[in-house]
């Protein structure tokens, strides 16, 4: 389950992936911060971006006492102060995020084993994991190619996806379709303008996830956009 589309106001649902910078700066209100941390617990992409941005905090902290690179914020603006204040709490913040991720994963597997969770994305984790079965698929009309790996587990299936030839910007999801016609969402992710496995971004997208179906019960995997377009199918 991915916490996605929160936010106030009518119109297009809010994309939580854009709130990493605001979270680091501490400019989210309490309600949005709580919702973003729920999303952060199960989104590897945002977690990776948070770790990268958090690396800037100690640099600013070192510069501030010497008076270099630490401009005085406009009157009433406490953004810089809040940013520097995070230095001493950086390790606690990372530990809390890992705790949220573990708790969310355990709760979803125990309480709702038929709901799949996106475990990681945009890294080499899926490539490093060894899968007992691998299946490939390609769609000539979209130019998208996909490889899906499956490991059998007592609670269902461990799933790895490698995706190439996809152009952005898009929001996509991986859907597992059972032989009985039932469907489950393995995970969701965002595709930047450069895409993955393209001339602008040669590296493919690699993701790990899980599904509450045994491998023998799976018919295929579909990569579908948020608008409902099927980019590629992988038959098992």
C-alpha positions in Angstrom: 0.0 0.0 0.0 1.4 3.4 -0.9 0.3 6.6 0.8 -0.3 8.7 -2.3 -2.4 11.6 -3.3 -2.8 13.4 0.1 -3.1 17.1 0.2 -5.8 19.8 0.5 -7.7 21.5 -2.2 -9.5 20.3 -5.3 -7.9 19.3 -8.6 -5.0 17.0 -9.3 -4.1 14.8 -6.2 -0.9 16.0 -4.5 2.3 14.0 -5.2 4.1 13.3 -1.9 7.4 12.7 -3.8 7.8 16.4 -4.2 7.7 17.1 -0.4 11.2 15.7 0.5 12.8 19.1 0.3 10.0 20.7 2.3 10.3 17.9 4.9 14.0 18.5 5.3 13.5 22.2 5.6 10.8 21.7 8.2 8.2 23.8 6.4 5.4 21.2 6.3 2.7 21.7 8.9 2.1 19.0 11.5 -0.6 17.2 9.5 1.3 17.2 6.2 4.5 16.1 8.0 2.7 13.1 9.6 1.2 12.1 6.3 4.5 12.4 4.5 6.3 10.3 7.2 3.7 7.6 6.6 4.5 7.7 2.9 8.3 7.9 3.6 8.1 4.7 5.6 7.3 2.6 2.5 8.9 4.7 -0.3 12.5 3.9 -1.0 12.8 6.7 -3.6 11.9 9.4 -1.1 14.0 7.8 1.6 17.0 7.8 -0.7 16.4 11.5 -1.6 16.0 12.3 2.1 19.4 10.7 3.0 21.0 12.7 0.2 19.5 16.0 1.3 20.3 15.3 4.9 24.0 15.2 4.0 23.8 19.0 3.4 22.7 19.7 7.0 26.1 19.1 8.7 27.8 21.3 6.1 25.5 24.2 6.8 26.0 23.7 10.5 29.7 23.9 10.2 29.5 27.1 8.1 27.0 28.8 10.4 29.3 29.5 13.4 32.0 30.9 11.2 29.6 33.3 9.6 30.2 31.9 6.1 27.4 30.6 4.0 24.7 31.2 6.7 22.8 34.3 5.7 20.3 35.8 8.1 16.8 34.7 7.0 14.1 37.3 6.3 12.2 38.6 9.3 9.8 36.0 10.6 11.4 33.2 8.6 12.7 30.4 10.8 13.5 27.9 8.0 17.3 28.1 8.3 17.1 27.8 12.1 14.9 24.7 11.8 17.3 23.2 9.2 20.4 23.7 11.5 18.4 22.4 14.4 18.1 19.0 12.7 21.9 18.4 12.9 21.8 16.9 16.4 18.6 14.9 15.5 19.8 13.5 12.2 20.6 10.0 13.4 17.3 9.9 15.4 15.4 10.9 12.3 17.0 8.1 10.2 16.3 5.6 12.9 12.7 6.7 13.1 12.2 6.3 9.4 13.6 2.8 9.4 11.3 2.0 12.3 8.3 3.3 10.4 9.3 1.2 7.4 9.7 -2.0 9.4 6.4 -1.5 11.3 4.5 -0.7 8.1 5.9 -3.8 6.3 5.1 -6.1 9.3 1.6 -4.7 9.8 0.7 -5.1 6.1 2.0 -8.7 5.9 0.3 -9.8 9.1 -2.9 -7.9 8.9 -3.5 -7.9 5.1 -1.3 -10.5 3.3 -3.1 -9.9 0.0 -1.9 -6.3 -0.1 1.6 -6.0 -1.7 4.2 -3.5 -0.6 6.8 -1.8 -2.7 10.0 -2.5 -0.8 12.6 -0.5 -2.7 13.1 1.3 -5.9 15.5 3.1 -8.1 18.6 1.2 -6.9 20.5 -2.0 -7.6 18.7 -4.0 -4.9 16.5 -5.9 -7.3 19.5 -6.7 -9.5 21.5 -8.0 -6.6 18.7 -10.3 -5.4 18.6 -13.8 -6.9 15.2 -15.0 -8.2 14.3 -18.6 -8.8 12.2 -17.7 -11.8 12.5 -14.9 -14.3 10.2 -13.8 -17.1 10.6 -11.2 -19.8 8.1 -9.1 -21.8 8.1 -6.3 -24.3 5.5 -4.0 -26.0 6.3 -2.9 -29.5 3.7 -0.1 -29.4 5.2 1.6 -26.3 8.8 0.4 -26.6 8.8 -0.7 -22.9 10.7 -3.8 -21.9 10.4 -5.5 -18.5 11.9 -8.5 -16.6 10.1 -9.9 -13.6 11.8 -12.2 -11.1 9.8 -14.3 -8.6 10.7 -16.1 -5.4 8.1 -18.3 -3.6 7.4 -17.5 0.0 5.0 -18.9 2.6 3.0 -15.7 2.5 3.1 -15.3 -1.3 5.8 -14.1 -3.7 8.8 -12.0 -3.6 8.9 -9.9 -6.8 11.7 -8.0 -8.6 11.1 -5.7 -11.6 13.6 -4.3 -14.1 12.0 -1.8 -16.5 13.6 -0.1 -19.5 12.4 2.0 -22.5 9.9 4.1 -20.4 9.7 7.8 -20.9 8.4 10.3 -18.3 7.0 12.1 -16.6 4.7 9.3 -15.5 3.3 7.7 -12.4 3.2 3.9 -12.8 2.3 0.8 -10.8 3.1 -2.9 -11.1 0.0 -5.1 -11.0 0.0 -8.8 -10.6 -2.9 -10.7 -12.2 -3.9 -14.1 -10.9 -5.1 -17.0 -13.0 -8.5 -16.5 -11.4 -8.6 -12.9 -12.7 -7.9 -11.2 -9.3 -5.4 -8.3 -9.2 -3.0 -6.9 -6.6 -0.8 -3.8 -6.8 2.9 -4.7 -6.1 4.0 -1.1 -5.9 3.9 2.4 -7.4 6.6 4.8 -8.5 7.3 8.0 -10.5 9.2 8.2 -13.8 11.2 11.4 -14.4 11.2 13.2 -17.8 14.4 11.4 -18.8 12.8 8.1 -18.1 14.6 4.8 -17.5 16.5 2.7 -20.0 16.5 5.5 -22.5 19.1 7.6 -24.4 18.8 10.3 -21.7 18.9 7.8 -18.8 20.5 4.5 -19.9 20.1 2.8 -16.5 16.9 0.8 -16.1 14.6 1.1 -13.2 14.9 -1.8 -10.6 12.4 -2.4 -7.9 11.7 -5.0 -5.2 8.2 -5.8 -4.0 5.9 -8.5 -2.8 2.6 -10.0 -3.6 0.1 -12.1 -1.7 -0.1 -14.8 -4.4 1.9 -18.0 -4.8 3.9 -18.1 -8.1 1.7 -20.9 -9.4 -1.4 -18.7 -9.0 0.1 -15.8 -11.1 -0.9 -15.4 -14.7 1.0 -12.2 -15.6 2.4 -8.8 -14.5 1.2 -5.5 -16.0 3.0 -2.1 -15.8 0.2 0.4 -15.9 0.2 4.3 -15.8 -2.0 6.3 -13.4 -4.1 7.1 -16.5 -4.8 3.4 -17.0 -2.5 2.8 -20.0 -0.7 -0.6 -20.0 2.9 -0.1 -20.9 4.0 -3.7 -20.9 2.8 -7.2 -19.8 5.0 -10.0 -18.6 3.4 -13.5 -18.8 4.6 -16.2 -16.4 
